Amino acid sequence: MFTRRTFLTASAAAVLVPGIATAKNQAVEYDPTPQYVRIKKDFLPGQLLVVPRSFYLYFVTEPRKAIRYGCGVGKAGLEFTGTATIDVKKEWPTWRPTDEMIEREPITYARFKDNDYVQPGGSDNPLGARALYLFQNGIDTYFRIHGTTQPQTIGRAASNGCIRMLNSHVIDLYARVPIGTVVTVV
């Protein structure tokens, strides 16, 4: 169904992401490699913008310029939209699935059921090398921008709602963004 929301999201993606299609409407191949691009002037330096439909995260470096990173996003119905701030940053974070994740996928998360086990940080942790924790009005949303142990999910809607990046890319982004950074997901 074509709604106002899908129209606005598609329009924003088409304007924000240079080269989505050529004049002849030929799709451009997805490239998750970080690169400098031009963006709309609506976003201020230091802000992050995530466009889930195109699988890109933008770090605004100066007016109308940003570093674009490829990312993976939440499966349909599990995605985050809106504005948040990064209130916590962690290197090699610990992880525990939410109760909703355990309920949705009891076999996958069986080792977390009926206990307080938290997986330590490390190379096999689903949050990867770094995590940026998204908050709204001082309250944890339980959504993160983080690394991943599943690089094949970059460029896909495959997560339980978080924004995934390759570990080398999230390490780069982590070094660039301070606590308090505004994140907008359209």
RAHUBEL-V404462 format. One record per residue. RES is the residue in one small letter. SS is DSSP state (H for helix, E for strand, L for the rest). PSI is psi in whole degrees, 0 to 359 (999 if undefined). OMEGA is omega in degrees with one decimal (none if undefined). Layout:
# RAHUBEL-V404462
res->RES ss->SS psi->PSI omega->OMEGA
res->RES ss->SS psi->PSI omega->OMEGA
This chain:
# RAHUBEL-V404462
res->m ss->L psi->133 omega->-179.8
res->f ss->L psi->115 omega->-178.3
res->t ss->L psi->172 omega->176.7
res->r ss->H psi->320 omega->-179.3
res->r ss->H psi->314 omega->180.0
res->t ss->H psi->324 omega->177.4
res->f ss->H psi->312 omega->-178.8
res->l ss->H psi->319 omega->179.8
res->t ss->H psi->315 omega->179.6
res->a ss->H psi->320 omega->178.7
res->s ss->H psi->317 omega->179.0
res->a ss->H psi->317 omega->179.8
res->a ss->H psi->319 omega->-178.8
res->a ss->H psi->324 omega->-179.6
res->v ss->H psi->321 omega->-174.4
res->l ss->H psi->327 omega->-173.0
res->v ss->L psi->103 omega->-179.7
res->p ss->L psi->139 omega->174.2
res->g ss->L psi->19 omega->176.0
res->i ss->L psi->319 omega->176.6
res->a ss->E psi->152 omega->177.7
res->t ss->L psi->178 omega->178.5
res->a ss->L psi->333 omega->179.5
res->k ss->L psi->10 omega->177.9
res->n ss->L psi->36 omega->174.9
res->q ss->L psi->128 omega->-178.5
res->a ss->E psi->143 omega->176.5
res->v ss->L psi->141 omega->-178.4
res->e ss->L psi->139 omega->179.3
res->y ss->L psi->133 omega->179.8
res->d ss->L psi->107 omega->-177.8
res->p ss->L psi->356 omega->-177.9
res->t ss->L psi->131 omega->177.3
res->p ss->L psi->134 omega->177.8
res->q ss->E psi->153 omega->178.2
res->y ss->E psi->134 omega->-179.5
res->v ss->E psi->166 omega->173.9
res->r ss->E psi->145 omega->177.1
res->i ss->L psi->175 omega->176.9
res->k ss->L psi->152 omega->-178.6
res->k ss->L psi->357 omega->-176.5
res->d ss->L psi->344 omega->-173.9
res->f ss->L psi->137 omega->-174.7
res->l ss->L psi->152 omega->175.6
res->p ss->L psi->138 omega->-179.5
res->g ss->L psi->347 omega->179.8
res->q ss->L psi->157 omega->173.1
res->l ss->E psi->141 omega->176.5
res->l ss->E psi->132 omega->176.5
res->v ss->E psi->128 omega->177.4
res->v ss->E psi->91 omega->-174.3
res->p ss->L psi->324 omega->-177.0
res->r ss->L psi->337 omega->178.0
res->s ss->L psi->354 omega->178.5
res->f ss->L psi->44 omega->176.4
res->y ss->E psi->145 omega->172.9
res->l ss->E psi->135 omega->-178.2
res->y ss->E psi->131 omega->171.1
res->f ss->E psi->113 omega->-176.3
res->v ss->E psi->120 omega->-176.7
res->t ss->E psi->329 omega->177.3
res->e ss->E psi->169 omega->-178.9
res->p ss->L psi->128 omega->177.1
res->r ss->L psi->11 omega->177.9
res->k ss->E psi->145 omega->-178.9
res->a ss->E psi->161 omega->168.4
res->i ss->E psi->126 omega->179.9
res->r ss->E psi->129 omega->176.8
res->y ss->E psi->145 omega->171.2
res->g ss->E psi->151 omega->179.2
res->c ss->L psi->166 omega->169.9
res->g ss->E psi->153 omega->-175.8
res->v ss->E psi->179 omega->-178.3
res->g ss->E psi->148 omega->174.0
res->k ss->L psi->160 omega->178.5
res->a ss->L psi->130 omega->179.5
res->g ss->L psi->351 omega->-178.4
res->l ss->L psi->0 omega->-173.4
res->e ss->L psi->153 omega->175.2
res->f ss->L psi->138 omega->170.6
res->t ss->L psi->154 omega->179.0
res->g ss->E psi->199 omega->-177.8
res->t ss->E psi->141 omega->178.9
res->a ss->E psi->176 omega->173.2
res->t ss->E psi->153 omega->174.7
res->i ss->E psi->110 omega->-178.6
res->d ss->E psi->346 omega->179.4
res->v ss->E psi->141 omega->174.0
res->k ss->E psi->138 omega->179.4
res->k ss->E psi->138 omega->171.7
res->e ss->E psi->136 omega->-177.1
res->w ss->L psi->63 omega->-175.2
res->p ss->L psi->155 omega->170.3
res->t ss->L psi->168 omega->-177.4
res->w ss->E psi->144 omega->170.8
res->r ss->L psi->133 omega->178.1
res->p ss->L psi->153 omega->176.6
res->t ss->L psi->163 omega->177.0
res->d ss->H psi->324 omega->178.8
res->e ss->H psi->320 omega->178.2
res->m ss->H psi->317 omega->179.6
res->i ss->H psi->320 omega->179.4
res->e ss->H psi->320 omega->-179.8
res->r ss->H psi->324 omega->-175.7
res->e ss->L psi->70 omega->-174.3
res->p ss->L psi->329 omega->179.6
res->i ss->L psi->314 omega->179.9
res->t ss->L psi->319 omega->-174.5
res->y ss->L psi->26 omega->-176.6
res->a ss->H psi->323 omega->-177.1
res->r ss->H psi->350 omega->179.5
res->f ss->H psi->352 omega->-175.6
res->k ss->L psi->135 omega->174.9
res->d ss->L psi->35 omega->174.4
res->n ss->L psi->179 omega->-179.6
res->d ss->L psi->21 omega->-177.2
res->y ss->L psi->133 omega->175.6
res->v ss->L psi->126 omega->-179.8
res->q ss->E psi->128 omega->179.9
res->p ss->L psi->158 omega->175.7
res->g ss->L psi->156 omega->179.4
res->g ss->L psi->180 omega->-173.4
res->s ss->L psi->342 omega->178.5
res->d ss->L psi->8 omega->179.0
res->n ss->L psi->131 omega->-177.8
res->p ss->L psi->338 omega->178.5
res->l ss->L psi->354 omega->175.8
res->g ss->L psi->208 omega->-170.7
res->a ss->L psi->332 omega->-177.7
res->r ss->E psi->155 omega->175.7
res->a ss->E psi->137 omega->175.4
res->l ss->E psi->119 omega->-171.5
res->y ss->E psi->125 omega->-176.5
res->l ss->E psi->130 omega->179.8
res->f ss->E psi->151 omega->171.6
res->q ss->E psi->123 omega->-178.9
res->n ss->L psi->40 omega->177.8
res->g ss->L psi->4 omega->-178.1
res->i ss->E psi->131 omega->179.8
res->d ss->E psi->128 omega->178.0
res->t ss->E psi->347 omega->-173.4
res->y ss->E psi->13 omega->171.6
res->f ss->E psi->145 omega->-176.9
res->r ss->E psi->156 omega->162.1
res->i ss->E psi->120 omega->-172.0
res->h ss->E psi->169 omega->173.9
res->g ss->L psi->184 omega->-179.4
res->t ss->L psi->153 omega->172.4
res->t ss->L psi->2 omega->-178.3
res->q ss->L psi->73 omega->-176.2
res->p ss->H psi->337 omega->179.2
res->q ss->H psi->348 omega->179.8
res->t ss->H psi->355 omega->176.5
res->i ss->L psi->131 omega->-176.0
res->g ss->L psi->14 omega->-178.4
res->r ss->L psi->160 omega->172.8
res->a ss->E psi->92 omega->-171.6
res->a ss->E psi->351 omega->-174.3
res->s ss->E psi->176 omega->176.2
res->n ss->L psi->23 omega->174.7
res->g ss->L psi->335 omega->-177.4
res->c ss->L psi->164 omega->175.4
res->i ss->E psi->118 omega->-178.2
res->r ss->E psi->145 omega->175.6
res->m ss->L psi->159 omega->171.7
res->l ss->L psi->146 omega->-176.5
res->n ss->H psi->317 omega->-179.7
res->s ss->H psi->327 omega->-180.0
res->h ss->H psi->319 omega->180.0
res->v ss->H psi->330 omega->175.1
res->i ss->H psi->318 omega->177.4
res->d ss->H psi->312 omega->-179.8
res->l ss->H psi->317 omega->-179.3
res->y ss->H psi->319 omega->-179.6
res->a ss->H psi->338 omega->-175.8
res->r ss->H psi->333 omega->-171.9
res->v ss->L psi->130 omega->177.3
res->p ss->L psi->169 omega->170.6
res->i ss->L psi->140 omega->-179.7
res->g ss->L psi->354 omega->178.9
res->t ss->L psi->134 omega->178.0
res->v ss->E psi->133 omega->179.3
res->v ss->E psi->126 omega->176.8
res->t ss->E psi->127 omega->176.9
res->v ss->E psi->117 omega->-176.7
res->v ss->L psi->999 omega->none
